[in-house]
Amino acid sequence: MARPRLRTKLCETLNIEVPILLAGMGSRGKATPPALVAAVSEAGGMGVIGGSGLPPEVLQEAIRETRRLTRRPIGVDLLLPATLAEGAGATRSEVREQLRARYPEHVAFVRGLMAEHGLPEVQVDDEAVVSARFIQEQVRVVLAEDVQVFAAGLGDPAWVVPQAHQQGLVVMGLAGAPRNAQRQIKAGVDIIVAQGYEAGGHTGKIASFALIPQVVDAARPKPVVAAGGIGDGRGIAAALALGAEGVWVGTAFLVAQECAISDLQKEQIINGRSEDFEIQRFYTGKTARVVKNSVIAAWEKSGLPPLPMPYQKILMDDFNEAAVTAGRFDLHSNPAGQIGGMLTERKPAARIMEELVSGAIEALAGLRTRLEVGAG
Ligand SMILES: Cc1cc2nc3c(=O)[nH]c(=O)nc-3n(C[C@H](O)[C@H](O)[C@H](O)COP(=O)(O)O)c2cc1C
């Protein structure tokens, strides 16, 4: 049976059927595993691998595994942070040593938390640290593989754009404020993702309703894709009404059956009310929206300032590893957005896609029956 039609110009640009993209979510490979990325592409949208933090060889394997599951277009999202702490170590072991020497209070605080919860003494066992060289290697992998879209989360992708274009990739850049959109345009990206404050993960300060039309105006004639707080067809219809040509959906796919975050994390999202998804800086050092838990509360109470990238993340990666080993996902960082308050059950990604498409068509058609409009 033919799929219901919901097309914008973006579908031609990206060679997809419906203008719905799985947001690239970097969560050590768990949030956007190959099965989920492929399922979204197979359903007519575009799956995007959240590659941030994945060692280049692991990223390469994730791309190849996705390719074994779908021949349709896929993307990869990487974070290109503008600022990385000066002189940070090149391996986890080096960064841990620096943490002990420079930030003993933070290290002692985390050790105290681990003792309080009886967590085991385990650490992340790969040595990869996000550095300028690491990111260059990741980019090299993306450009060498069979990938159609490169998306840049944080930072300035100007150095990637010429080579990506030469390889035939479409480049997307995330913007959390109209002035970031201008920076992305200057960098030469083809599509801007306007990501509002409601979003899960790293996010800015401007809510989607205020942000999207401003980014549409700033980016014109470049297309804008809306992100942040979109979890059903009504959200898609609203984003299109604000001038976006498509949507970039993260949190709503975290509860997909194919998503590889733990079942307990999915339950936290399903059971959470919108106010339970709060902004804090103790996960990576940058503002990010996560499910609130006792670990964030303890950091806040400690009065310790979050550390710059990559220190806070390396410290918390080890804590999270210990929490996973102990099966304590209630203590683990769980990035997710305010729309979690609307999600009620785990579903296969194909069904999430079907419902997004049919819901958008219904919402758009419903407008015609509910409104009387006309000039004069
Ligand atoms: C678990 C998680 C991890 C994320 N990681 C990244 C990332 O690595 N790069 C990025 O550009 N955005 C990242 N984001 C933000 C998403 O790309 C997207 O903008 C956001 O999820 C959209 O809002 P929504 O969650 O309300 O759908 C992440 C979001 C979540 C929930």
Ligand as a Chemical Component Dictionary entry (heavy atoms), coordinates in Angstrom:
data_LIG
# 
_chem_comp.id                   LIG 
_chem_comp.type                 NON-POLYMER 
_chem_comp.pdbx_formal_charge   0 
_chem_comp.three_letter_code    LIG 
# 
loop_
_chem_comp_atom.comp_id 
_chem_comp_atom.atom_id 
_chem_comp_atom.alt_atom_id 
_chem_comp_atom.type_symbol 
_chem_comp_atom.charge 
_chem_comp_atom.model_Cartn_x 
_chem_comp_atom.model_Cartn_y 
_chem_comp_atom.model_Cartn_z 
_chem_comp_atom.pdbx_ordinal 
LIG C1  C1  C 0 20.040 11.405 24.426 1  
LIG C2  C2  C 0 20.289 12.631 23.570 2  
LIG C3  C3  C 0 21.549 12.821 23.017 3  
LIG C4  C4  C 0 21.773 13.908 22.167 4  
LIG N1  N1  N 0 23.001 14.040 21.583 5  
LIG C5  C5  C 0 23.176 14.974 20.626 6  
LIG C6  C6  C 0 24.387 15.012 19.880 7  
LIG O1  O1  O 0 25.306 14.226 20.114 8  
LIG N2  N2  N 0 24.490 15.936 18.887 9  
LIG C7  C7  C 0 23.482 16.816 18.622 10 
LIG O2  O2  O 0 23.611 17.596 17.676 11 
LIG N3  N3  N 0 22.354 16.846 19.340 12 
LIG C8  C8  C 0 22.175 15.917 20.315 13 
LIG N4  N4  N 0 20.988 15.873 20.991 14 
LIG C9  C9  C 0 19.918 16.813 20.614 15 
LIG C10 C10 C 0 19.102 16.217 19.450 16 
LIG O3  O3  O 0 19.876 16.190 18.274 17 
LIG C11 C11 C 0 17.830 17.024 19.135 18 
LIG O4  O4  O 0 18.150 18.348 18.801 19 
LIG C12 C12 C 0 16.804 17.000 20.237 20 
LIG O5  O5  O 0 16.646 15.711 20.760 21 
LIG C13 C13 C 0 15.465 17.516 19.697 22 
LIG O6  O6  O 0 14.555 17.750 20.713 23 
LIG P1  P1  P 0 13.549 16.631 21.302 24 
LIG O7  O7  O 0 14.416 15.787 22.187 25 
LIG O8  O8  O 0 12.567 17.424 22.049 26 
LIG O9  O9  O 0 13.003 15.861 20.145 27 
LIG C14 C14 C 0 20.738 14.842 21.889 28 
LIG C15 C15 C 0 19.486 14.660 22.471 29 
LIG C16 C16 C 0 19.238 13.573 23.308 30 
LIG C17 C17 C 0 17.864 13.410 23.898 31 
# 
loop_
_chem_comp_bond.comp_id 
_chem_comp_bond.atom_id_1 
_chem_comp_bond.atom_id_2 
_chem_comp_bond.value_order 
_chem_comp_bond.pdbx_ordinal 
LIG C1  C2  SING 1  
LIG C2  C3  SING 2  
LIG C2  C16 DOUB 3  
LIG C3  C4  DOUB 4  
LIG C4  N1  SING 5  
LIG C4  C14 SING 6  
LIG N1  C5  DOUB 7  
LIG C5  C6  SING 8  
LIG C5  C8  SING 9  
LIG C6  O1  DOUB 10 
LIG C6  N2  SING 11 
LIG N2  C7  SING 12 
LIG C7  O2  DOUB 13 
LIG C7  N3  SING 14 
LIG N3  C8  DOUB 15 
LIG C8  N4  SING 16 
LIG N4  C9  SING 17 
LIG N4  C14 SING 18 
LIG C9  C10 SING 19 
LIG C10 O3  SING 20 
LIG C10 C11 SING 21 
LIG C11 O4  SING 22 
LIG C11 C12 SING 23 
LIG C12 O5  SING 24 
LIG C12 C13 SING 25 
LIG C13 O6  SING 26 
LIG O6  P1  SING 27 
LIG P1  O7  DOUB 28 
LIG P1  O8  SING 29 
LIG P1  O9  SING 30 
LIG C14 C15 DOUB 31 
LIG C15 C16 SING 32 
LIG C16 C17 SING 33 
# 
